[in-house]
Amino acid sequence: MLYRQFATQEEIDREYDVEAMVPDFRPYAAHFIDGSAEARASLDARLDLRFGPTRDEYLDFFPAARPGAPLLVFIHGGYWRMLSAKEFSLVARGPVEMGINVAVTNYSLCPKVTIAEITRQSRAAIAWLHRHAPELGIDAGRIHVAGHSAGGQQVGMLMATDWQGEYGLPADLIKGGLAISGLFDLEPLRHSWLQPRLQLDWATIRGQSPIYNLPTRAAPLTVTLGGDESAEFWRQSRSYLEAWTAAGHSGRLVDQPGCNHFTAIYGFEDAASPLCRMVRDMVGDIEVPRRPRMGRPPVFPTFGPVA
């Protein structure tokens, strides 16, 4: 067997090739592209804020109406080898309406970099946001992370980060995590169609699989995915949450009935959706804005790289 009960690459691909699981991927791609362009046009936005020295290390920030609001950091998916922050601006809609700041981070892609480097960039983005919290109107004591698909793997790695030892930041910097349709064990992907792009070796599998990198202390974690997702995505989510809670951490698994791998994050666009209720439960009490933000965003200066 290549992995668990799977004897061939074709069997593994059927469980993990998310585009092949829907009749036509194009409507979903159009939804992300068009919805994100509309979100950038209608919400206040500070775009292309540099948190690191390379061109790929930037984030788009969508401020809440009131200064001092909590922050939700979103890490996009794309199997670590495609897409960017620009296709995921739409996730800011619901949280901003609820009074939460949103940062959508970008990162370099495989095979130009390794997954370990992507994790380093995600951690650098969190550290940068914490250090620049006063300038951005963020409550530095209320930073939460969310991610979809490959971004769910990043959430697991961010939750396991030694913020105090590695960055000189508060050990409890992240106050909660939301992993959506995540990948928590990279081993099956070594035998999939993705391997030529990801170049997974055993060091990466062990070092970058959240299920093998559980923290000693951690904030609460919500794991959620669509009810229509594959058996392997469900097994990964269940196994990770079981390991998480067995390590003594608070966590829950939430089904999204009728959703597939792509529609599982559509709820971010609606403040009244079940997904946004998960965000509200994670963040806690929020001061709701007095009125919705309207019109095109003003022009903001771009910050330079982290010192």
C-alpha positions in Angstrom: 0.0 0.0 0.0 1.2 3.5 -0.7 -0.8 5.1 2.1 -3.3 3.5 4.5 -5.7 1.5 2.3 -4.6 3.1 -1.0 -2.5 1.0 -3.4 -2.3 3.4 -6.4 -1.9 7.1 -7.1 -5.2 7.2 -8.9 -7.0 6.1 -5.7 -5.3 8.9 -3.7 -6.0 11.5 -6.4 -9.7 10.7 -6.3 -9.7 11.7 -2.6 -7.6 14.8 -2.9 -8.1 16.3 -6.3 -10.7 18.8 -5.2 -11.2 20.3 -8.7 -12.1 16.9 -10.1 -14.8 16.5 -7.4 -17.1 19.1 -8.9 -18.6 19.0 -12.4 -17.1 22.3 -13.4 -14.5 24.3 -11.4 -14.9 27.5 -13.5 -18.0 28.9 -11.7 -16.1 28.6 -8.3 -13.0 30.3 -9.7 -15.2 33.1 -11.1 -16.9 33.5 -7.8 -13.6 33.9 -5.9 -12.1 36.3 -8.5 -15.2 38.5 -9.1 -16.3 38.5 -5.4 -12.9 39.5 -4.3 -12.6 42.3 -6.7 -16.0 43.6 -5.5 -14.9 43.3 -1.9 -11.8 45.4 -2.6 -13.9 48.0 -4.3 -16.6 48.3 -1.6 -14.6 47.8 1.6 -12.0 50.1 3.1 -8.7 48.4 2.2 -5.0 48.9 2.7 -3.5 46.7 0.0 -0.1 45.2 -0.6 1.4 45.8 2.8 4.9 44.3 2.9 5.7 42.2 5.9 8.9 40.6 4.5 11.7 41.3 2.0 10.4 39.4 -1.1 7.7 40.5 -3.5 5.4 37.6 -2.4 5.4 38.6 1.2 2.5 41.0 1.4 -1.0 41.2 2.9 -4.2 43.0 2.3 -5.8 44.6 5.3 -9.5 45.4 5.7 -10.1 47.5 8.7 -13.2 47.4 10.9 -15.2 50.6 11.5 -13.9 51.1 15.0 -10.2 51.2 16.0 -9.0 48.7 18.5 -11.0 45.9 17.0 -9.9 42.2 17.1 -8.1 40.7 14.1 -8.8 37.7 11.9 -5.8 36.6 9.8 -6.8 34.5 6.8 -4.4 32.2 4.9 -5.5 31.1 1.5 -5.5 27.7 -0.1 -4.4 26.4 -3.5 -2.4 23.3 -2.4 0.6 25.6 -1.7 1.3 25.9 -5.5 -1.4 28.3 -6.9 -3.6 31.3 -6.2 -2.8 34.4 -4.1 -4.4 36.7 -1.5 -6.2 38.6 -4.3 -8.6 35.7 -5.0 -9.7 35.6 -1.3 -10.5 39.3 -0.5 -14.1 38.2 -0.3 -13.5 36.5 3.1 -13.3 40.0 4.6 -17.0 40.8 4.0 -18.7 39.1 6.9 -16.1 39.6 9.6 -15.7 43.3 8.8 -19.5 43.8 9.0 -19.3 42.1 12.4 -16.6 44.6 13.5 -13.5 42.5 13.0 -10.3 43.6 11.2 -9.3 41.1 8.5 -5.8 40.5 7.0 -5.5 38.2 4.0 -1.9 37.1 3.7 0.0 36.1 0.6 3.0 33.8 0.3 5.4 32.3 -2.2 4.4 29.1 -4.0 5.8 25.7 -4.5 8.1 24.7 -6.2 9.8 28.0 -6.0 9.9 27.6 -2.2 9.2 24.7 0.2 6.2 24.3 2.4 8.5 25.0 5.4 9.3 28.4 3.8 5.6 29.1 3.4 5.1 28.4 7.1 7.9 30.8 7.9 6.3 33.5 5.8 2.9 33.0 7.5 4.6 33.3 10.9 6.4 36.4 9.8 3.0 37.9 8.7 1.5 37.3 12.2 4.6 38.8 13.9 4.4 41.8 11.6 0.7 42.4 12.3 1.3 42.1 16.1 4.1 44.7 15.9 2.2 47.1 13.7 -1.1 46.7 15.6 -1.2 50.3 16.9 -0.8 51.7 13.3 -3.5 49.5 12.0 -6.0 49.9 14.8 -5.7 46.3 15.9 -6.2 45.0 19.4 -2.9 43.1 19.6 -4.3 40.9 22.4 -7.1 39.5 20.2 -5.4 38.0 17.1 -7.1 34.9 15.6 -6.2 32.8 12.5 -8.2 31.1 9.9 -7.3 29.2 6.7 -8.8 27.2 3.9 -7.4 23.9 2.5 -3.6 24.4 2.4 -4.3 27.4 4.6 -5.8 25.0 7.1 -2.4 23.3 7.4 -0.9 26.7 8.0 -3.4 27.4 10.8 -2.2 24.2 12.5 1.4 25.3 12.2 0.7 28.8 13.4 -1.1 27.4 16.4 2.0 25.3 17.2 4.4 28.2 16.9 6.7 29.1 19.9 6.0 32.8 19.6 7.9 33.7 22.8 11.0 31.6 22.1 11.3 32.2 18.4 9.9 35.8 18.0 10.0 37.4 21.5 6.3 37.8 21.4 3.6 36.8 23.8 3.3 33.0 24.1 -0.5 33.2 23.7 -0.3 35.6 20.7 -3.0 33.6 18.8 -6.2 33.5 20.7 -8.1 31.1 18.5 -7.9 29.1 15.2 -10.4 28.2 12.5 -9.2 25.5 10.0 -11.5 25.0 7.1 -11.2 21.9 4.8 -7.7 21.6 6.0 -4.8 19.2 5.3 -3.2 18.0 8.5 -1.1 15.0 7.3 0.9 15.6 4.2 2.0 12.0 3.7 -0.7 11.0 1.1 0.2 13.9 -1.1 3.7 12.5 -1.6 2.0 9.8 -3.7 -0.4 12.1 -5.5 -0.3 14.2 -8.7 1.0 17.1 -6.6 4.4 15.6 -5.7 6.3 17.1 -8.7 5.3 20.6 -7.5 5.5 20.0 -3.8 8.6 17.8 -3.7 7.6 16.3 -0.3 10.3 14.4 1.6 10.0 12.8 5.0 11.5 15.8 6.8 8.8 18.0 5.3 6.0 15.5 6.0 7.0 15.2 9.6 8.0 18.8 10.1 5.0 20.4 8.3 2.1 18.1 9.1 0.1 19.7 12.0 -0.9 16.2 13.3 2.8 15.6 14.1 3.4 19.0 15.5 0.9 19.5 18.3 1.7 22.4 20.7 2.2 22.0 24.4 -0.2 24.9 25.0 -2.7 26.4 22.6 -5.8 28.4 22.2 -9.2 26.8 21.2 -9.4 25.4 17.7 -12.4 24.9 15.4 -12.1 22.4 12.5 -14.8 22.6 9.9 -15.4 21.3 6.3 -18.2 20.7 3.8 -20.5 17.8 4.2 -19.9 16.9 0.6 -16.1 16.7 0.9 -14.2 13.4 0.4 -13.9 10.7 2.9 -10.1 11.5 3.2 -10.7 15.2 4.0 -13.2 14.1 6.7 -10.8 11.5 8.1 -8.0 14.1 8.2 -10.1 16.6 10.1 -11.4 14.0 12.6 -7.9 12.5 13.2 -6.4 15.9 13.7 -9.1 17.1 16.1 -8.8 13.8 18.0 -5.1 14.3 18.4 -5.6 17.9 19.3 -8.1 17.2 22.1 -6.0 14.2 23.3 -3.1 16.6 23.8 -5.4 18.5 26.3 -6.5 21.4 24.0 -10.0 22.7 23.5 -11.4 22.0 20.0 -14.5 21.1 18.1 -15.4 19.7 14.7 -18.3 21.4 12.8 -20.0 20.0 9.7 -21.2 22.3 6.9 -24.0 20.2 5.3 -24.4 20.6 1.6 -21.1 22.4 1.1 -18.2 21.2 -1.0 -14.5 22.1 -0.7 -15.0 25.5 -2.4 -18.4 26.6 -1.0 -17.2 25.8 2.6 -15.8 29.3 2.8 -18.6 31.2 1.1 -20.0 31.8 4.5 -17.4 34.5 5.1 -19.3 36.7 2.8 -22.4 36.8 5.0 -22.2 38.0 8.7 -25.3 35.9 9.5 -23.9 32.6 8.1 -23.0 29.6 10.2 -19.3 30.1 9.3 -19.3 33.7 10.6 -21.1 32.5 13.7 -18.0 30.2 14.2 -15.8 33.3 13.9 -18.0 35.2 16.4 -17.8 32.3 18.8 -14.0 32.3 18.4 -13.5 36.0 18.8 -16.0 36.6 21.5 -17.6 40.0 22.3 -17.4 42.4 19.4 -18.5 46.0 19.1 -20.6 46.0 16.0 -20.0 49.0 13.6 -22.7 51.8 13.7 -23.1 51.7 10.0 -21.8 49.7 7.0 -18.9 51.0 5.1 -19.7 52.3 1.6 -17.8 53.5 -1.4 -14.4 52.8 -2.8 -11.5 52.5 -0.4 -9.2 55.5 0.3 -5.5 55.3 -0.7 -3.2 54.3 2.2 0.6 54.3 2.3 2.3 50.9 2.1 4.4 49.9 5.0 8.0 48.8 4.3 9.5 45.4 5.2 9.8 44.3 8.8 13.0 45.6 10.4 
